[in-house]
Amino acid sequence: MAATVSKTSYATPSGRVIELDVPHWPGNLAGQHLDVRLTSEDGYQAARSYSIASVGSGLVELAVDRIPDGEVSPYLTMDIMPGDQLEVRGPLGGWFVWREGATEPVQLIGGGSGVVPLMAMMRQHAAAASAVPFRLLYSARTDDDAFYAKEIDDLAGPALDVTWIYTRKGPGSWTGPIGRLTRETLAAAVIPAAENPAVFVCGPTPFVEAVASWLVELGHDPARVKTERFGGA
């Protein structure tokens, strides 16, 4: 289906938020994604999947991080303008989703732009004024590289516990440690396995694989740890 770009804005130095007007969009669940396909003048096509940051039946919001040698993300983050059209397919996916009626506590773990589908879950949770305990652990290179940083901070409170991990540099007021997420830091920050939370992990493949392994070592049920990963760092 054809989608028209209605608005774009920079979220990070290499990331862009793109709002799409998709006629007859059926609405999406928090955590779903869509496919974007580009066609060059010579007929060559490239398609990639992108998580949806928005929820429901309004404008569809994507947040894309640029992969320097990518085929699709450089265009989406540097060239696309309001009024341009994209070919999209979706919403897709029914496993890596949070549904409003769920009652178990939720642990979200994101690395880089992997926070995008988790953002949809946090927005849905806030819009529903849900009493379900939500906790986010978000790892970013620097505060400038964190997607939706201000909105996440605004949502943080009794309904959403937020832990930041900065691997290279924190904000000016940051007094916490700097470095990659470790098993020990993870264990101290996440909802304990004894509470049997639903866990959603999204980010670069090495990050997701390490986190998922540590969670299982910490006693979390592998069936309760849902993951989505991507190849770009």
C-alpha positions in Angstrom: 0.0 0.0 0.0 1.1 3.6 -0.6 2.0 5.8 2.4 2.6 9.5 2.2 5.2 11.1 4.5 3.5 13.8 6.5 6.3 14.9 8.8 10.0 14.1 9.6 12.3 15.2 12.5 15.7 14.2 13.7 15.7 12.1 16.8 19.5 11.6 17.1 22.4 12.6 14.9 21.9 9.5 12.8 18.2 8.8 13.5 15.0 10.2 12.1 11.3 10.0 13.2 9.0 9.7 10.2 5.2 10.1 10.3 3.3 8.4 7.6 -0.3 8.9 6.4 -1.4 5.4 5.4 -4.9 5.3 3.9 -7.2 2.7 5.4 -4.5 1.8 8.1 -6.3 -0.8 10.2 -4.4 0.1 13.4 -1.5 -1.8 15.0 -0.7 -3.5 18.2 2.1 -2.2 20.4 5.3 -3.9 19.2 4.3 -4.6 15.6 6.3 -3.6 12.5 5.9 -2.9 8.8 7.9 -3.5 5.7 9.2 -0.5 3.6 10.1 -1.2 0.0 12.0 1.2 -2.2 12.3 1.0 -6.0 15.1 2.6 -7.9 14.8 4.1 -11.4 16.4 1.0 -12.9 13.8 -1.2 -11.2 16.0 -2.5 -8.4 14.0 -3.0 -5.2 15.1 -3.2 -1.5 12.8 -3.8 1.4 13.4 -3.6 5.2 11.3 -4.1 8.3 10.9 -1.2 10.8 9.2 -1.2 14.1 6.2 1.1 14.7 6.5 3.6 17.5 2.9 4.6 17.4 -0.2 2.6 18.4 -3.7 2.6 16.9 -5.3 3.9 13.7 -3.8 7.4 13.3 -0.6 8.4 11.7 2.0 5.7 11.6 5.3 6.7 13.3 8.6 5.1 12.5 12.0 5.9 14.0 14.9 4.8 11.8 18.6 4.7 12.6 21.0 5.1 9.7 23.2 2.2 8.8 26.1 3.7 6.7 26.2 0.9 4.2 22.5 0.2 4.2 20.2 0.2 1.2 17.1 1.7 2.8 18.0 3.5 6.0 20.3 6.2 4.4 17.4 7.3 2.2 14.9 7.3 5.1 17.3 9.3 7.4 18.8 11.8 5.0 16.7 12.2 1.8 13.1 11.7 2.5 10.8 14.7 2.7 7.1 15.4 3.5 5.0 14.6 0.5 7.2 11.7 -0.6 5.5 8.3 -1.0 6.7 4.9 0.3 5.4 1.5 -0.4 4.6 -0.2 2.9 3.1 -3.5 4.0 1.7 -4.1 7.5 1.1 -4.1 10.3 3.0 -7.3 10.7 3.8 -9.6 13.7 1.7 -10.9 16.5 4.3 -12.4 18.9 6.5 -9.5 20.0 3.5 -7.4 21.2 2.0 -6.1 24.4 -1.8 -6.2 24.7 -3.6 -3.8 27.0 -5.5 -6.6 28.7 -2.4 -8.4 29.9 -1.9 -8.3 33.7 1.6 -9.6 34.4 4.5 -7.2 35.1 6.5 -6.1 32.0 10.2 -5.7 31.6 11.4 -3.8 28.6 15.1 -3.9 27.5 16.3 -1.9 24.5 19.6 -1.2 22.9 19.9 1.8 20.6 17.0 2.1 18.1 15.7 -1.2 19.6 13.7 1.0 21.9 11.2 1.9 19.1 8.7 -1.0 19.5 9.1 -0.7 23.3 8.1 3.0 22.9 4.8 1.8 21.4 4.3 -0.4 24.4 5.0 2.4 26.9 2.7 4.8 25.0 -0.1 2.2 25.0 0.5 1.5 28.7 0.3 5.3 29.5 -2.7 5.9 27.3 -4.6 3.1 29.0 -3.6 4.4 32.5 -2.7 0.8 33.1 -1.7 -0.3 36.6 0.5 -3.1 35.3 4.1 -2.6 36.5 6.3 -1.6 33.7 10.1 -1.3 33.8 12.5 -0.1 31.1 16.2 -0.7 30.8 17.6 1.3 27.9 21.2 1.2 26.7 22.5 4.0 24.4 25.9 5.1 23.3 25.4 8.6 24.6 22.5 10.8 25.6 22.4 12.3 22.1 22.0 8.8 20.6 19.0 7.9 22.8 15.7 7.8 20.9 12.7 9.4 22.6 14.8 10.4 25.6 12.6 13.3 26.7 9.4 11.4 26.3 10.8 8.5 28.2 11.8 10.8 31.0 8.3 12.4 31.0 6.7 8.9 31.2 8.9 7.8 34.0 7.3 7.6 37.4 5.2 5.3 39.6 3.8 3.5 36.5 7.1 3.2 34.6 10.5 2.6 36.2 13.4 3.6 33.9 17.1 2.7 34.1 19.6 4.3 31.7 22.8 2.7 30.5 25.3 4.8 28.6 28.1 3.0 26.9 30.3 6.0 25.9 29.0 9.3 27.5 26.2 10.3 29.7 24.3 13.6 30.0 26.0 16.5 31.8 24.4 15.7 35.1 25.2 12.0 34.8 27.0 10.5 37.8 26.4 6.8 37.1 28.9 4.4 35.5 29.8 4.5 31.8 30.2 1.2 29.9 28.4 -1.7 28.3 25.6 -3.5 30.0 26.9 -6.4 32.1 25.2 -9.4 33.6 25.5 -7.9 37.1 24.0 -4.5 36.0 21.2 -6.4 34.3 20.4 -8.5 37.4 20.2 -5.4 39.6 17.9 -3.5 37.2 15.3 -5.9 35.9 12.2 -7.3 37.5 13.2 -10.5 39.4 12.5 -13.8 37.7 10.4 -14.8 40.8 7.7 -12.3 39.7 7.5 -14.0 36.3 7.4 -10.9 34.1 6.8 -10.7 30.4 10.2 -9.6 29.0 10.7 -7.8 25.6 14.2 -7.4 24.4 15.1 -5.5 21.2 18.3 -4.2 19.7 21.4 -5.2 17.8 21.9 -8.9 17.5 24.9 -9.2 19.9 23.1 -7.1 22.5 19.9 -9.2 22.3 21.7 -12.5 22.4 23.8 -11.6 25.4 20.8 -10.1 27.3 18.6 -13.2 26.6 21.3 -15.6 27.8 21.8 -13.6 31.0 18.1 -13.5 31.7 17.8 -17.3 31.4 20.9 -17.7 33.7 19.1 -15.4 36.2 16.1 -17.8 36.2 13.7 -16.2 33.7 11.6 -18.6 31.8 12.9 -18.7 28.2 9.3 -18.8 26.9 8.7 -15.5 28.7 11.6 -13.7 27.0 10.6 -12.4 23.6 13.3 -10.9 21.4 13.6 -8.9 18.2 17.0 -8.1 16.7 18.6 -6.3 13.8 22.0 -6.5 12.2 23.2 -2.9 12.4 25.1 -1.8 15.5 
